[in-house]
């Protein structure tokens, strides 16, 4: 059982981190109800080991480490080995440069800042939908690195993977993300909307 | 000097600070001279910023309410029955 001060500290930490914890849980589990369950299981485990948290500043990462461990335990219970889920047996995907594709295709011909405006056309919901399309084995390391700020060494520990594998997953993950941004923009009509919004009004004849 | 293709392949690792010093210096030397790769670098930073700031899905209101209630009740003493 936690003391009153510990409980209050944990509650404050949990409230402050709730949006970020839910976001990570959502990407790890795919549905809002499963994400809710993962956040709850994380909190229960955090309660049990709160005494091990010596530095409150480290609290946000500490909670995410716990969440990742709970998720790995859930995978094992479901008969999936986390190492297999995260290891990519497929050959290196083909080369793709979003920067070059945008320069070649010029989907926003009225823009003087094409690359920035392309990314600006995506809402947060669009970015979420793009990331949902990126395979799990790439999405998880990518989000731990760039959404939650873990460094590569920390990701190796979190996922029990060697550095070479994590570098490879991050590299492929970036490519998948860039390619999926381009595909999503074309399929969803995002570029037509952005182009329409930027197009200067037609002069009266 | 290393080629553009090598720079682009290693750009994110460079921005992550995960390259050996000799590789980092080779990329920086290339970037001092290559306008195109500077554009790639600026765009890579924008994409990373997008992941850092716009990738969080919104929490549904009902889920937020339930989780806030759950946090409120964390390890709370059970009422006497």
Interface residues (C-beta under 8 A of the other chain):
Chain A: X1 X2 X7 X10 X11 X14 X15 X18 X19 X20 X22 X23 X26 X27 X32 X33 X35 X36 X39 X40 X43 X47 X97 X98 X99 X115 X116 X119 X122 X123 X124 X125 X127 X128 X131 X142 X143 X145 X146 X147 X149 X151 X152 X167 X170 X171 X174 X177 X178
Chain B: X8 X12 X13 X16 X18 X39 X40 X42 X43 X44 X46 X47 X48 X50 X51 X52 X54 X55 X56 X57 X58 X59 X60 X63 X64 X66 X67 X68 X70 X71 X72 X74 X75 X76 X77
